[in-house]
Amino acid sequence: MPKEGFSVITITQEAHDKARTRYNQKVKLGQVEQNKSFSRYVNDLIIEKVEEDENLARQAPFMQKVGLQDNSIMIKDNKIGRIAEVQIRGKDLVCMLDDRRDCVHVGFAYAIPDVYRVISERRR
């Protein structure tokens, strides 16, 4: 039984191993306090992800990510009732619907953590 105020969840071994490896790397690099447990680290990751999703929904309630595949992000724009494709071209994002690099769809795409991660990796 968990302590009061806590609950138990089950994750895949793969998710556990990835999180443990990342946790150990961050501890070695000094990016995680020495006294922060692995359990607390995973808890913080979950809270961070939920808060990112909440912030994204608040900032652009009329848009939602439909999918991310290869170099394309599909964004449903409920305001205009259409799907906008935003393509990753090199280090930039281009909206195929608006034919622009600075429209609301591109701005929304930059706010998606997975998209930002892909672009950051390409810049390295």
N, C-alpha and C positions, 0 to 999 in steps of 0.2 A: 504494500500500500504506500502511495506517495504521501509526503508531508502535506499538512493542511495548506491550502492555497496553491497546490501544485497538481498537475495531472500527468498521466503517462501517455505517450504516443508511440506508435511503431513506425519506423522508417525502413527503407530498404538498406541492405548492407552496402550497396554502392553509394547511396546518399551519405550514409554514416562515414564510410571510408574517405569520400571526397571532403566532407566537412572536417574530419579529423586531420587529414593531410594539410588542408588550408589553415586550420587552427594552429597546428605545429609550426608551419612556416611563419605565420604571423607572430607567434610567440618568439621564435628565433630572431626575427627582424625587429622585435621590440614594438610591434604594432598592436599587441594585446598585452594588457597588464599581466604580470607574472601570476598574480593571485586570482585571475579570472578563470573559472573552471570551463571545461569543454561544454558542459551542459548550459552554462550561462551564455557562452559564445553562440551556441545554436539558438537559444531562446532570443538573443538579441538579433540574430539574422532573420528570424521569422518576423519579429516585430518590425524590423526595418523594411522588409518586403511588403508587409501589410500596410504600413504607413506610406510607402511609395505608391502603392495601388490606390489608396485613399486620396492622396494628393493629386495624382493623375486624374482621377475621376472628378475631383473638385475643380481643377484648373480647366478642364475641357469636358464638361458633362455631355456635350452633344457629339463627342467623338469617342471611338473605341477601336482598339487594335483588333483586327480580324485575324491576321496571320503574319508570320514572318518567315520567308522562304528565300534562300539564296541571297540575292541582292535586292529583294523587294519587300516592302512592308505594306500590307493592305489595311487601310483605315476606313472604317465606316463613319461617314459624316451624316449624322441624323438630322442636321439642320437643313441640308440640301437633299437628303434622301439618296445619296450616291456613295459608292466606294471609291476612294482615292488610292491610287498606287503611288507610293513614294519609293524611288529607287536609290540605292547606295551606289554612287559613281565616284570611285576613288575615295577621297576623303569628304565628299559632299553628299548632300541629299537633294534630290530633284523630284518635285511633284509632277506626275504625268498628267493629272487632271487639270492643274492650273498652269503647267509648263513654266514653273518658277522654282527658285531655290529659297524663297523667303515667305511662303504662304503659311496659313495656319496649320495645314497638314504637315508641312516640314517641321514647324515648331513643335507640334504634337509628337512627331516621330522622334525628335531629339530628346524628348522627355521620357521615352520608353527605355528603361535600363538596358534591355538586350540590344537595342539599336545603338545606343551610346557605347556599349561595350565593344561591339563589332567595329565601329568607327575608330575607337581608341586603339584597338589592336592593329588596325591598318595604318595608323599614324606612326607606329613604332618602327 
